[in-house]
Amino acid sequence: RGGALASLVGTLELLEEDERALVKGLVVNKFRGDISLFTPAVEFLEKKTGKPVLGVIPHIEEMGIDDEDSVSLEDKAEKAADRDLHLAVIRTPKISNFTDFDSLESEPDVALCYVHDADALGAPDLILLPGSKNTSEDMRWLETSGLAAKIRTAHEKGAAVIGICGGYQMLGEKILDPQHTESAFDSTEGLGLLGLQTTFHEDKLTAQVTASVQELSFLGQTISAEGIKGYEIHMGTTEFLRDSETHPFRIQERRGESCDAVEGTVNEAGSVFGTYIHGVFDHDALRRALLNALRERKGLAPLAVTRNRYREKEESYDRLAAVVREHLDLEKLREIMGEKARC
């Protein structure tokens, strides 16, 4: 009740005095209407709280940046059922990094849905396993919910399967957690669709990467791509167990430094693969090549690349930055941060 003003004032009043002292300024976000009419409210906030209002950021229509919270999944609806390709993202209880699939969702031939119930899986062309905040618990949920069995059956009937990060780990044979870094379980059985096992430890890898795909065998097609930009954010070391499987991704740059590391796994049949790299579907050529492999298996003509996802995302974030820069008191912010004022 009371909207943004009550939220700001009430939050500060609920804090202990030493906590309140750590708050150095207030920002009102997603403001709709004439900002000039909000001036009396700014004066009220500063007088009531003793904190400066550093800016009032207007609401931006169709901002085009990634959602921050999985709560937004509630607003996602399956696209028209008459689309050529049907993709199912498995919505586990601890799903993370679900924005990996936004680029797929916006393709004109794709109907993408998030599946939480085993009976709703149906017969998709492609099953996508997302990242997870707790891979062991999500894998156990897949088994108890019946989705694990449904995924295995769907794959046996022809559905391709791709896993990203935690989903990649779930595709393996075992998930080991001897130090109980992530869960109370020493060992968790995976889906067994890839010959690998992952052992968790305390260290977490977080890095921006540039990678390539070298002759990825997928549904009878051979796919290669250069200049894939993404990021890694995961715990655990993955061990490969089958010589018959290949590792099509090669990381060429990590944290701005050159490297040469094999990554990812594809099964011998070319129907299942996984990778630790988030953002691989933002690469236009790779995304379209994967979708075209699905199309050709269904006897459909391939489609051409019609978008530049990297450019779209850069333009969206640049737009957001420009709006924030215009409406935020950056000099005051730098002063709070202890920086010298810059022109």
VOGU-3710 file (C-alpha; in Angstrom, 3 decimals, decimal comma):
1> rggalaslvg> 0,000/0,000/0,000  1,196/3,480/-0,787  3,352/2,463/-3,742  6,990/3,415/-4,153  7,000/6,156/-1,502  5,644/3,905/1,232  7,989/1,130/0,138  11,066/3,319/0,439  10,071/4,998/3,698  8,802/1,780/5,256
11> tlelleeder> 11,904/-0,208/4,320  14,211/2,383/5,868  12,142/2,547/9,057  12,276/-1,241/9,424  16,076/-1,249/9,284  18,201/-0,994/12,412  19,986/2,323/12,819  23,396/0,936/11,844  21,859/-0,721/8,784  20,032/2,448/7,796
21> alvkglvvnk> 23,325/4,329/7,896  24,608/2,107/5,100  21,903/3,398/2,724  23,410/6,383/0,935  20,689/7,274/-1,557  17,354/6,352/-3,115  16,388/5,665/-6,730  12,828/5,416/-8,020  12,630/3,005/-10,959  10,096/2,372/-13,753
31> frgdislftp> 8,303/5,702/-13,211  5,314/6,226/-15,504  4,024/9,700/-16,363  5,394/13,235/-16,180  8,496/13,155/-13,980  8,204/16,898/-13,302  4,991/16,207/-11,377  6,967/13,951/-9,036  9,084/16,807/-7,641  6,997/17,214/-4,429
41> aveflekktg> 7,366/13,472/-3,799  11,153/13,733/-4,137  11,211/16,581/-1,629  9,018/14,516/0,740  11,285/11,466/0,479  14,441/13,449/1,179  12,881/15,253/4,159  11,254/12,132/5,608  14,237/9,787/5,205  17,216/12,119/5,296
51> kpvlgviphi> 18,525/10,340/2,193  19,119/12,004/-1,200  17,057/10,860/-4,164  19,673/10,151/-6,809  17,249/9,825/-9,679  13,844/8,885/-11,043  14,235/6,387/-13,883  11,294/6,347/-16,311  9,604/3,153/-17,427  11,056/1,932/-20,727
61> eemgiddeds> 8,638/0,278/-23,124  9,818/-2,949/-24,774  13,247/-2,663/-23,215  14,448/-5,925/-24,759  16,880/-7,053/-22,054  16,969/-10,362/-20,219  14,563/-10,932/-17,337  16,248/-11,103/-13,951  13,987/-13,491/-12,085  12,278/-16,777/-12,872
71> vsledkaeka> 9,022/-15,241/-11,604  8,737/-13,832/-15,127  8,286/-17,387/-16,397  4,689/-17,126/-15,190  4,075/-14,648/-17,994  5,528/-16,851/-20,701  2,947/-18,571/-22,865  3,481/-21,228/-25,507  3,507/-19,879/-29,019  0,916/-20,955/-31,553
81> adrdlhlavi> 0,729/-24,726/-31,785  0,845/-24,573/-35,576  4,523/-23,580/-35,585  6,816/-26,012/-37,391  9,026/-26,872/-34,411  7,973/-27,698/-30,864  10,544/-27,109/-28,134  10,082/-27,960/-24,451  12,160/-26,382/-21,677  12,035/-28,484/-18,511
91> rtpkisnftd> 11,066/-26,117/-15,717  12,729/-27,583/-12,638  12,032/-26,116/-9,172  15,474/-24,512/-8,994  15,765/-23,415/-12,618  18,337/-20,720/-13,372  19,643/-18,846/-16,415  16,381/-19,526/-18,247  17,092/-16,565/-20,540  19,376/-18,946/-22,465
101> fdslesepdv> 16,267/-19,858/-24,470  14,869/-16,407/-25,261  16,555/-16,372/-28,664  14,929/-19,681/-29,582  11,535/-18,483/-28,376  11,607/-15,492/-30,700  12,234/-17,536/-33,855  9,273/-17,514/-36,287  9,079/-21,292/-36,665  9,379/-22,196/-32,970
111> alcyvhdada> 6,665/-22,968/-30,419  8,441/-23,069/-27,071  6,862/-24,029/-23,757  8,093/-24,471/-20,187  7,094/-27,888/-18,837  6,690/-28,547/-15,117  4,352/-31,531/-15,254  5,272/-34,923/-16,692  1,939/-35,315/-18,478  2,440/-32,009/-20,285
121> lgapdlillp> 5,692/-32,971/-22,031  3,998/-34,470/-25,071  6,178/-35,246/-28,097  8,460/-32,228/-28,666  11,077/-32,077/-31,399  13,653/-30,837/-28,893  13,884/-31,037/-25,098  15,975/-28,378/-23,360  17,401/-28,850/-19,864  18,289/-25,488/-18,283
131> gskntsedmr> 20,769/-24,472/-15,635  19,992/-25,079/-11,978  20,709/-23,521/-8,600  20,928/-27,070/-7,218  21,577/-29,743/-9,820  21,339/-32,742/-7,467  17,964/-31,740/-6,054  16,546/-30,841/-9,462  17,725/-34,181/-10,871  16,020/-36,023/-8,018
141> wletsglaak> 12,874/-33,982/-8,661  12,941/-35,075/-12,299  12,884/-38,697/-11,139  10,159/-38,319/-8,505  7,952/-36,157/-10,748  8,081/-38,709/-13,542  9,686/-36,245/-15,961  12,971/-38,169/-16,097  11,165/-41,239/-17,424  9,187/-39,088/-19,870
151> irtahekgaa> 12,384/-37,456/-21,149  14,072/-40,825/-21,689  10,992/-42,160/-23,486  10,665/-39,057/-25,656  14,323/-39,376/-26,613  13,863/-43,035/-27,518  10,999/-41,965/-29,792  13,138/-39,371/-31,563  13,240/-36,167/-29,524  16,614/-34,447/-29,489
161> vigicggyqm> 17,917/-33,293/-26,091  20,224/-30,385/-25,241  21,439/-29,470/-21,744  23,051/-26,222/-20,612  25,256/-26,093/-17,485  23,284/-27,855/-14,726  21,148/-29,432/-17,428  24,348/-30,703/-19,045  25,351/-32,308/-15,744  21,919/-33,952/-15,443
171> lgekildpqh> 22,393/-35,588/-18,854  25,297/-37,595/-17,453  25,382/-40,838/-15,520  26,150/-39,536/-12,035  26,383/-36,332/-10,027  28,781/-36,704/-7,090  28,898/-34,349/-4,098  31,268/-35,929/-1,569  31,804/-32,681/0,349  28,067/-31,837/0,338
181> tesafdsteg> 28,881/-28,576/-1,386  25,478/-28,328/-3,040  23,246/-30,861/-1,292  23,065/-33,513/1,395  23,437/-36,303/-1,182  26,755/-38,044/-1,811  25,624/-39,287/-5,208  22,688/-38,745/-7,560  21,883/-40,768/-10,665  21,633/-38,705/-13,849
191> lgllglqttf> 19,543/-39,255/-16,954  22,278/-41,409/-18,479  21,980/-39,847/-21,941  25,653/-38,796/-22,018  28,721/-40,669/-20,821  29,962/-38,312/-18,151  29,873/-37,723/-14,429  30,298/-34,524/-12,456  31,942/-34,109/-9,050  31,120/-30,972/-7,081
201> hedkltaqvt> 33,678/-29,038/-5,065  33,738/-25,654/-3,369  35,323/-23,627/-6,185  32,998/-21,934/-8,662  34,014/-21,030/-12,193  32,673/-17,684/-13,392  34,020/-16,331/-16,654  33,063/-14,694/-19,911  34,213/-16,812/-22,836  34,549/-16,849/-26,582
211> asvqelsflg> 34,243/-20,252/-28,191  33,770/-22,119/-31,441  31,927/-25,243/-32,513  33,954/-27,656/-34,580  31,972/-30,204/-36,554  29,122/-30,778/-34,131  27,225/-33,829/-35,356  23,542/-33,124/-34,705  20,698/-35,134/-36,234  22,748/-36,074/-39,266
221> qtisaegikg> 24,002/-32,542/-39,882  27,545/-31,304/-39,301  27,540/-27,855/-37,709  30,455/-25,475/-37,233  30,425/-21,923/-35,872  32,956/-19,290/-34,837  32,814/-16,357/-32,443  30,332/-17,735/-29,911  30,135/-15,290/-26,998  28,847/-16,547/-23,671
231> yeihmgttef> 29,703/-17,174/-20,056  30,408/-19,976/-17,621  29,032/-19,995/-14,076  29,125/-23,418/-12,476  30,564/-25,634/-9,808  31,923/-29,108/-10,406  34,399/-30,922/-12,622  33,056/-33,134/-15,376  34,776/-36,375/-16,327  34,152/-37,989/-19,710
241> lrdsethpfr> 33,449/-41,734/-19,617  32,925/-42,795/-23,255  35,526/-42,598/-25,999  32,772/-42,808/-28,630  31,437/-39,362/-27,697  33,026/-36,158/-28,949  33,552/-32,689/-27,495  32,557/-30,175/-30,182  33,005/-26,887/-28,327  36,411/-25,270/-27,986
251> iqerrgescd> 36,914/-22,300/-25,669  39,382/-19,908/-27,263  39,222/-17,035/-24,781  38,339/-16,962/-21,094  38,275/-13,752/-19,019  39,942/-11,927/-21,900  42,915/-14,298/-22,058  43,624/-16,783/-24,816  43,111/-20,455/-24,042  42,467/-23,718/-25,833
261> avegtvneag> 40,057/-25,954/-23,914  37,681/-28,606/-25,221  34,153/-28,314/-23,854  30,763/-29,951/-24,146  29,768/-33,463/-25,179  27,655/-34,928/-27,979  26,540/-38,545/-28,074  27,534/-40,893/-30,876  24,081/-40,733/-32,474  24,154/-36,914/-32,613
271> svfgtyihgv> 20,828/-36,631/-30,810  21,990/-35,368/-27,398  24,548/-32,757/-26,474  25,406/-30,507/-23,569  27,652/-27,570/-22,779  28,611/-25,381/-19,835  28,469/-22,255/-22,007  25,461/-20,044/-21,372  24,363/-17,928/-24,319  25,197/-20,359/-27,135
281> fdhdalrral> 21,737/-19,894/-28,687  22,356/-16,158/-29,051  24,776/-17,011/-31,872  22,581/-16,571/-34,938  24,266/-19,055/-37,263  24,503/-21,795/-34,638  20,909/-21,296/-33,466  19,519/-21,431/-36,975  21,693/-24,419/-37,922  20,338/-26,399/-34,950
291> lnalrerkgl> 16,756/-25,465/-35,805  17,301/-26,288/-39,469  18,596/-29,724/-38,498  15,286/-30,266/-36,713  13,409/-28,953/-39,751  15,241/-31,183/-42,220  14,540/-34,253/-40,095  10,828/-33,377/-40,443  11,129/-32,878/-44,191  10,892/-29,080/-43,964
301> aplavtrnry> 13,009/-26,635/-45,934  15,710/-24,802/-43,980  15,239/-21,134/-43,128  17,789/-18,365/-43,441  19,195/-16,321/-40,558  17,038/-13,203/-40,220  18,309/-11,607/-37,003  21,445/-10,439/-35,266  20,873/-11,390/-31,639  24,232/-10,042/-30,402
311> rekeesydrl> 23,538/-6,631/-31,940  19,964/-6,595/-30,606  21,130/-7,251/-27,051  23,925/-4,673/-27,254  21,515/-2,048/-28,560  19,004/-2,821/-25,793  21,583/-2,493/-23,020  23,007/0,659/-24,593  19,487/2,103/-24,639  18,984/1,250/-20,964
321> aavvrehldl> 22,366/2,750/-20,062  21,548/5,981/-21,908  18,223/6,392/-20,079  19,778/5,709/-16,678  22,666/8,074/-17,417  20,210/10,831/-18,313  18,069/10,474/-15,190  20,589/9,494/-12,506  22,800/11,970/-10,613  26,099/10,331/-11,561
331> eklreimgek> 28,198/13,034/-9,913  26,471/12,403/-6,586  26,813/8,673/-7,098  30,548/8,978/-7,771  30,880/11,150/-4,672  29,200/8,445/-2,591  31,508/5,852/-4,126  34,529/7,990/-3,301  35,468/8,771/-6,869  36,558/12,155/-8,062
341> arc> 34,014/13,948/-10,198  34,492/13,352/-13,908  33,263/15,324/-16,855
//
